[in-house]
Amino acid sequence: MVAETGSGDGTRADGAAVGKGPAVPGARRVDHMALTVPDLDSAVDFAVRALGGELVYRLPPLAHDDDWMREHLDTHPRASTEIALVRLGPTTNLELFAYRSPDHRATPPRPHDVGSTRLALRVDDVDVASAALRERAGSLPLGPVRTVPDGLPDAGVRWVLLSTPWGQPVELRSVPDPLPYEKDTSARRFGPCPVWSNRDDGVTAPSALPGARNLDHLAYTVADLDEAETFFVDVLGAEPLYRRTVALDDPELAAALGVPAGGRLDQAALRMGPTDTIELHCYRDTSGGRRRPPRNSDVGGSHLALYVDDVDAAASYLGSRPGCTVLAEPETIEEGPLAGDRWVYVRTGLGLYIEMVRMPDGSLPYELATEARRRATGRARWWDR
């Protein structure tokens, strides 16, 4: 049996220290998180009606008859996609893709498959919020509400995973103040925000889940925790918070996580800029997990977008890092709802896609047709806390 252990000093399993790394040049914050879903209508409905978000825009279908989709998005050349953006609380933009593609993988990754992602919402009372989500959308819990036991860096956190229309669970969690890891480091997870608001006026959204505050974190399942944490810290500029290891011998715990019993789960929590927390999950000795992460066009595909001052400089920096490939050249959208947005994708050695964006919030054409707004970067800086 693997003991439940944790470290709040950002030390890797091999004993090496992990410190503050240089952020991507000109990086300000995480601009958005993106997921590929099987059906855009149902995903938008769930994010808005069930989770309490607000639809900001839907874009016209995107397709090309040349190699543009392969060169820019790393998909089949004849792939097409629909895209919507949902403001998910005070700090988060959630971008949803629904692809059609000749080589489309329609089965979503399971939590222990490499490349799986999970959204986690911070709420005041997990039981109340879970009951509301079940009533709104029929979301079923994978198991009972659980409490992180003593001896771990995040002891006292109460959590539950529930089903979603796109096949990957969403997590609800309540977080005590303070957490045990905080005695060992000045680094902190993001949150809580005062209220769940989809507008910058700070007014509670009428559709908010009871007691919802903000997106607590985005979780990625990775093949090698040391490699992934080193990349996020040394290349992307994340700040280590703590590590923990949990045995999965208990069938009830494994079921609550949606994974087979046996083996262990190694986790690293990282602060990612001023308004986000990332958790990296690595399942060890767990049977049946996929090792190949999904592509953008596969259900369960994802990317993480960073807002940067200079897309070209940021792309050049990432393109010089081992294992990273810049897809085509940075482009500026010339017309349509997002005219003025400059962007480019980078495929990393982890199989994760990173997008660099610079959007002229306040003068984007979509703003003429709606009062809803993306969460803009404004004056935020990467190391703001």
C-alpha positions in Angstrom: 0.0 0.0 0.0 1.3 3.5 -0.9 1.0 5.9 2.1 -0.8 9.2 1.7 1.9 11.8 1.8 2.4 15.4 0.9 5.0 18.1 0.7 4.4 21.9 0.8 7.9 22.9 -0.2 7.6 22.3 -4.0 10.2 19.4 -3.8 10.0 16.8 -6.6 9.9 13.1 -5.9 13.5 12.8 -6.8 14.5 15.4 -4.2 15.2 18.2 -6.7 13.9 21.7 -5.7 11.5 23.4 -8.0 11.4 27.2 -7.8 10.0 30.1 -9.6 10.7 29.9 -13.3 10.6 32.7 -15.9 7.2 33.3 -17.3 6.6 33.3 -21.0 7.8 36.7 -22.2 5.0 39.2 -21.8 2.5 36.7 -20.3 -0.2 38.3 -18.2 -2.6 35.6 -17.2 -4.4 32.4 -18.3 -6.8 33.9 -21.0 -9.0 30.8 -21.3 -9.3 27.1 -21.0 -10.6 25.1 -23.9 -12.3 21.7 -24.1 -13.5 19.7 -27.1 -17.0 18.3 -26.5 -19.2 15.9 -28.4 -22.1 18.3 -28.8 -21.8 22.1 -28.5 -25.4 22.8 -27.7 -25.6 20.5 -24.7 -22.1 21.6 -23.4 -23.1 25.3 -23.6 -26.4 24.6 -21.9 -24.7 22.7 -19.1 -22.0 25.4 -18.6 -24.7 28.1 -18.5 -27.8 26.6 -16.9 -26.1 24.1 -14.6 -22.8 25.6 -13.7 -23.9 29.3 -13.7 -21.9 30.7 -16.6 -23.0 33.1 -19.3 -22.7 32.6 -23.1 -20.5 35.4 -24.5 -20.4 34.3 -28.2 -20.7 31.5 -30.7 -18.6 31.7 -33.8 -19.6 30.6 -37.4 -18.4 27.1 -38.3 -14.7 27.0 -39.1 -13.4 24.9 -42.0 -10.9 25.1 -44.9 -10.4 23.3 -48.1 -6.6 23.5 -47.9 -4.1 22.5 -45.2 -5.0 25.4 -42.9 -6.7 23.2 -40.2 -3.7 20.8 -40.0 -1.1 23.6 -40.0 -2.8 25.8 -37.4 -4.8 23.5 -35.2 -3.0 20.1 -35.7 -6.2 18.4 -36.9 -7.2 16.5 -40.1 -7.2 19.0 -43.0 -10.9 18.3 -43.6 -11.9 18.8 -40.0 -14.4 21.5 -39.1 -15.4 22.9 -35.8 -17.9 25.1 -34.0 -16.7 27.3 -31.1 -18.5 29.0 -28.2 -17.1 31.0 -25.3 -18.7 30.9 -21.9 -17.8 33.3 -19.1 -17.6 30.9 -16.1 -17.6 33.1 -13.0 -15.4 36.0 -12.1 -12.1 35.0 -13.5 -12.5 32.2 -16.1 -13.2 32.1 -19.9 -14.2 28.6 -21.0 -13.9 27.9 -24.7 -15.9 25.0 -26.1 -15.2 23.2 -29.4 -17.2 20.6 -31.2 -15.4 19.1 -34.1 -16.3 16.9 -37.1 -13.3 15.1 -38.5 -12.5 12.0 -40.5 -10.2 10.8 -37.8 -12.3 12.1 -34.9 -12.0 10.1 -31.6 -15.5 10.3 -30.1 -14.9 8.5 -26.8 -13.8 11.0 -24.1 -10.7 10.2 -22.0 -11.2 8.7 -18.6 -9.7 10.5 -15.5 -6.7 8.2 -15.5 -6.0 8.6 -19.3 -3.2 10.9 -20.2 -4.6 14.2 -21.5 -7.8 14.0 -19.5 -8.9 17.4 -18.0 -11.3 18.3 -15.2 -12.8 21.6 -14.1 -13.2 22.1 -10.3 -15.5 24.8 -8.9 -15.0 26.3 -5.4 -18.2 26.4 -3.4 -19.1 27.1 0.2 -21.0 23.9 0.8 -20.3 20.9 -1.4 -23.5 19.1 -0.3 -25.8 22.0 -1.2 -24.1 22.8 -4.5 -24.0 19.1 -5.5 -27.8 18.8 -4.8 -28.4 21.9 -6.9 -26.3 20.5 -9.8 -28.1 17.2 -9.7 -31.5 19.0 -9.8 -30.5 21.4 -12.6 -28.8 18.9 -14.9 -29.3 15.4 -13.6 -25.5 15.2 -12.8 -24.8 12.1 -10.9 -22.0 11.9 -8.3 -19.4 9.3 -8.9 -19.4 8.7 -5.1 -20.2 10.3 -1.8 -18.7 13.6 -0.7 -15.3 12.9 0.7 -12.9 14.9 2.9 -9.1 15.0 2.3 -7.6 13.3 5.4 -5.1 14.7 7.9 -1.5 14.5 7.0 -1.9 15.9 3.4 -1.1 19.4 2.3 -4.8 20.1 1.5 -6.3 18.3 4.5 -9.9 19.3 5.2 -10.9 19.9 1.6 -14.4 18.4 0.9 -15.0 17.3 -2.7 -17.2 15.3 -5.0 -17.0 14.5 -8.8 -20.2 14.6 -10.9 -21.0 13.6 -14.4 -21.2 16.1 -17.4 -22.7 15.9 -20.9 -19.2 15.7 -22.4 -18.2 12.6 -20.5 -15.5 14.0 -18.2 -16.5 14.8 -14.6 -16.7 18.2 -13.0 -15.5 18.6 -9.4 -17.2 20.7 -6.6 -15.0 21.4 -3.6 -15.0 23.5 -0.4 -11.7 24.6 1.0 -10.9 25.4 4.7 -8.8 28.4 5.6 -5.9 28.0 6.1 -4.7 24.8 4.4 -1.9 22.8 6.0 0.6 23.4 3.2 0.5 27.2 3.8 2.7 26.9 6.9 5.6 25.7 4.6 5.4 28.3 1.8 4.2 31.8 1.0 2.7 30.5 -2.3 -1.1 30.3 -2.3 -3.8 28.8 -4.4 -6.1 31.3 -6.1 -9.4 32.3 -4.4 -11.9 32.5 -3.0 -13.6 35.4 -4.9 -16.3 37.3 -2.9 -19.1 36.2 -5.2 -19.7 34.3 -8.5 -20.2 37.0 -11.1 -20.1 36.7 -14.8 -19.7 40.5 -15.2 -17.0 42.8 -14.0 -19.4 44.7 -11.8 -19.1 42.1 -9.1 -22.9 41.4 -9.0 -23.7 37.8 -8.2 -24.9 36.0 -11.3 -28.6 34.9 -10.9 -27.7 31.5 -12.3 -24.8 30.8 -9.9 -24.7 27.5 -8.1 -25.4 28.1 -4.4 -22.3 29.2 -2.6 -20.1 29.2 -5.8 -17.1 31.5 -5.7 -14.8 30.8 -8.7 -13.1 28.1 -10.7 -10.8 26.5 -8.1 -8.5 24.8 -10.6 -8.1 23.0 -13.9 -6.7 19.4 -13.6 -4.6 17.7 -16.3 -3.7 14.0 -16.2 0.0 13.6 -17.3 2.3 10.7 -18.0 5.3 11.9 -16.0 4.7 14.3 -13.1 8.3 15.5 -12.8 8.5 16.3 -16.5 5.1 18.0 -16.5 5.8 20.1 -13.4 9.3 21.1 -14.6 7.7 22.3 -17.9 5.0 24.3 -16.2 7.4 25.9 -13.7 10.6 26.4 -15.8 9.0 27.1 -19.1 5.5 28.6 -18.4 6.4 30.3 -15.1 4.0 28.4 -12.8 4.6 28.6 -9.0 4.8 25.3 -7.1 2.4 25.0 -4.2 2.6 21.4 -2.9 2.7 17.7 -3.9 0.8 14.8 -2.6 0.5 11.0 -3.1 -2.6 9.0 -2.4 -3.0 5.3 -2.5 -5.9 4.0 -4.6 -6.3 0.7 -2.7 -9.7 1.8 -1.4 -12.3 0.8 -4.0 -14.7 3.6 -2.8 -12.0 6.3 -3.2 -11.1 4.9 -6.6 -14.8 4.9 -7.7 -15.2 8.5 -6.4 -12.3 9.5 -8.7 -13.7 7.5 -11.6 -10.7 5.2 -11.9 -9.9 1.5 -11.3 -8.8 0.5 -7.8 -5.1 -0.1 -7.3 -2.0 1.9 -7.8 -1.6 5.4 -6.7 -2.3 9.0 -7.6 0.6 11.5 -7.6 -0.4 15.2 -7.7 1.2 18.6 -8.0 -0.6 21.9 -7.4 0.7 25.0 -9.1 -0.3 28.7 -9.1 -0.6 29.7 -12.7 -0.5 33.5 -13.0 -2.7 35.9 -11.0 -6.0 34.2 -11.2 -5.6 30.4 -11.7 -4.5 27.2 -10.1 -3.4 24.1 -12.1 -3.3 20.6 -10.7 -1.2 17.9 -12.5 -2.4 14.3 -11.9 -0.3 11.2 -12.6 -1.8 7.8 -12.1 0.8 5.2 -11.3 0.3 1.4 -11.7 -3.4 2.0 -12.6 -4.7 -0.5 -15.1 -6.0 0.4 -18.6 -5.0 4.1 -18.9 -4.4 5.5 -22.3 -0.9 6.9 -22.8 -1.6 9.0 -25.9 -3.3 12.3 -25.2 -6.2 13.4 -27.3 -5.7 15.8 -30.2 -7.6 19.0 -30.5 -10.3 17.4 -32.6 -10.8 14.4 -30.3 -13.5 14.6 -27.7 -11.7 15.5 -24.5 -9.0 17.5 -26.4 -8.0 20.7 -24.8 -5.7 23.6 -24.8 -4.6 26.3 -22.3 -4.4 29.9 -23.7 -2.1 32.5 -22.2 -2.7 36.2 -22.8 0.6 37.8 -23.8 1.7 41.3 -24.8 3.5 40.0 -27.9 2.3 36.8 -29.5 5.3 36.6 -31.9 7.9 36.9 -29.1 6.1 34.4 -26.9 5.8 31.9 -29.8 9.5 32.4 -30.5 10.3 31.7 -26.9 8.2 28.5 -26.7 9.4 27.3 -30.1 13.0 27.4 -28.8 12.1 25.1 -25.9 12.8 21.3 -26.3 9.8 19.4 -27.4 7.8 22.4 -28.4 6.5 23.0 -32.0 4.9 26.3 -33.1 2.0 25.5 -35.4 2.3 27.7 -38.5 2.8 31.4 -38.0 0.9 33.7 -35.7 -2.2 35.1 -37.3 -4.4 38.1 -36.8 -8.1 37.6 -37.4 -9.2 40.1 -40.0 -13.0 40.0 -39.8 -15.8 38.6 -37.8 -16.7 38.6 -34.1 -13.1 38.4 -33.0 -11.4 40.7 -35.5 -8.1 42.0 -34.1 -7.3 38.9 -32.1 -3.7 37.7 -32.7 -3.0 34.0 -31.8 -1.0 30.9 -32.4 -0.9 27.3 -31.1 2.1 25.5 -29.7 2.2 21.7 -29.3 4.4 20.8 -26.3 6.3 17.6 -25.5 3.7 16.7 -23.0 1.0 16.5 -25.7 -0.6 19.6 -24.3 -1.4 22.5 -26.6 -0.7 26.1 -25.5 -2.2 29.0 -27.3 -0.8 32.5 -27.2 -3.4 35.2 -27.6 -3.6 39.0 -27.6 -7.3 40.1 -27.8 -8.2 43.8 -28.0 -11.0 43.5 -25.3 -13.2 46.6 -25.4 -13.1 46.8 -29.2 -13.9 43.3 -30.3 -16.8 43.2 -32.8 -18.9 40.7 -30.8 -19.3 43.3 -28.1 -21.7 45.3 -30.3 -24.3 42.5 -30.2 -24.3 41.5 -26.5 -23.7 42.9 -22.9 -21.8 39.7 -22.0 -18.1 40.0 -21.9 -15.0 37.8 -21.8 -13.0 38.1 -18.6 -10.5 40.6 -19.9 -6.8 40.7 -18.7 -6.8 44.4 -18.1 -3.8 45.5 -16.0 -3.1 42.0 -14.6 0.5 40.9 -14.4 1.7 37.3 -14.2 3.2 37.6 -10.6 0.2 39.6 -9.2 -1.1 37.8 -6.1 
